[in-house]
């Protein structure tokens, strides 16, 4: 039996659990509407580049305005726009922001089994670019706004819907908000963004519900070697390409030092409790355990753990000569470096120079260094996450996560907003590999349950009185 069939069976039981004070609400109808709206959203092509996110902003504002929710389209560049909507509370508490991005990465339709912008329903799943990253969650944000309005839920805090452009490339949508639209989000206390991962195991259970509280810092570098250009038939030991390749070989073989952050310690301790009980004590005492060569090898060979414990380097771009028979006078390579929080970038640069051991190799910093930040796990929103998840998966541990990739939560934390990567739906192993890939999809039942979980979180944190 497929895992998703077992998952649907479990969800069928949960479907009878009431989750709202709106006794007259036809939740089957609401869920059907949510599916239809997501299909509509999938049919809007906002592949980035070029983006064209204004079409998505118009879609969301049209949807919300029709039900009396104030919504603004904020043009940030030709054809590119954010959408922001607000439901007003009584002001007893500071606002909550529901942040999503409307752009998606490009998709090669030839490699998909269905058109990537069709929103096709197939084998119990909705297919479309952005199904996992992050159109499904963005649509759930909008549906929660509609439900709050329709049910006239009294709010202690404003709830703000923010659909931002260009997260996948340059983050111009969120940069615009921070630089020019700050008054629209000023004073917000909490923000829910993309992130986290909630995998269904072979038994149809979710042992761990990951919530992102911090991210590693991108610190991209370009290496440049120069040399004498010439004919390919006459090799030159010091040719730019040869010099660069030797430097890259040393970089590829370099093992960055291990460092155990409190967040990484908690993540791996949770893993020990849930999946590796025989290694629990070692995983819960990493500093000491990593001194053992066999244990260190076991941990660092796990690609889901290794990045938590060290700065990482991936060689991603190589450029040399345009012709096989030409030795170029210049060759370059780009490194995707991700630094742990609180890492000193200048020290890292010094380490790389030492590893390369060639003063003729130039090193250029491509991305501005961002100071790492994080959000706490001892506040009202975190308790709302724990409460909502426990209603559906009482055995799941809600665990703070340090993600390897950059998210825009980093920007909003600089405004004093506690920001979290919270995914309201669970994912099968097969689906978890589809973001940015072919046949990106989400199971319909996952998506429907995600609406319930997000509704529980938002009403728990924002409603003036219990809604459950």
Steps between C-alpha positions, in 0.01 A plus 500: 500500500632845409587736785263765368206258511569432870531875552162569344346236723637671808373836379151363444478438874618852573241649267228454761684708759340843535750781476293815490224678682318542168251216546312589183811491284507224240864400531482256212394794285780720640760233424365451148526876449860496627590233245333691217673824598838326508443363152419853381816630663712231332380624160670837553853478363738700718818317399798699623664626290320712393243471781189693391375472859256788449260239359511307827458821703188583297369147550533516879368855537204420277421195710524687831334823392192314379438404862561844643863460607720803437785410265769709330707424193847646547686538171873457552610475134326471161287187512611421854294567813430395856150458643423589860168459681397559859227385734488734795485389860431691819866586549553312826787314336746578224431381143570160346634485142433210263783531246520310174678555170322494167786428261607150407806354333481412133369163385584292193158379385663221295615332822159512672225242471242783499540868401672676794253789501182296460404429861412150383344252745658157460510199735381702797754779453496851356789557261657839438821694525510637853289225655764456769683833462277675596170554323304247703592671826436844348152394395434368850602840639236660278235242592557565872448871435172423322381273782583755769298758310207274419467375856554850640755365748580770760875561500738623768759578235501602135563216256701612196521305175818583305572345160847609390666491160842366403601281792668251269755741349563839663230541768404840360146461637607459862784749462243754383282428803791547740628815328183671376195325643610465858205699633263235360650231723631716783461362849425143394589245766501175303545381142429160345698425185601197295732244651505192716440146389251243629565162345258210525674177599426145381228466763315811384618694805691826536761456774649849465342832399783733406463876541782718365630749755830592329683466169858464392652803331578503125856625439561441131853528364662518157852370441689647205825374349695685232772376269645519153256421222616262231433209271357186654757284328781648714419432870600752765534381861408847627206554265203668666288186470770275645566736789128526574446124488779441749350758735154346467635153574632629831168670576304184419719295734480752783293395803380808683518479880207357695309731732199403712239774533220466759245468218696219335540324833124506558421384145731199519390416853139495374613274216654265754183484707284430196711300254824386658432402861819294515701816421285738703756570772773575249273718287391693809865565597651592165802699611644198676369234260646661188849440636453134413606438134234236427214705643626817330510317166145368550362844580684700233420251223130571560434788261201614709725544804839596362398855400369566853847459644730688265538767235440340161652560158355388166682563173217602269620707200808443282599723209807479279569518129236514227683252273667164553822605328540830686672544837311793656675783675245489782292233675248537780304283740220587740452351844169479682617547858255478792626623835373399841342776710754718680776397260761765417509537117847654503636205693336266251661690210837468668445126539412464131810694396708266713334192345546628142864577573543706184528877532438536127138384543272798554201460733195720450203512738181483291230528765482755780553342837187494712518484875332180616187525713251261653161486670420363847298190591354623829219725382129492424536409132730207571248367750230541233711289262535229763130508587379484139738222396409294807132505398583302186828328585518458878824299479683760290779707651495864387870560448683827421698473178807670355452495125782481247324735257429869526147624566366852524423450868850637559396841365189529712678400820709816462175694557446329835249247363532142629492309170454127445503256213183302567359262242139411591485180297685173512697351212577154374859413414419506128344847513783639710737465204281695253557868599689660207477159331270325254138407578484723809179414680307483825251238610147640521447356848828645623395839372155482660644402835753781464213747490370363828839513669576854385151609607564354844833682532369838384184499707691374803743793478269774370137434598350680800333182623547129433384385157523126565 
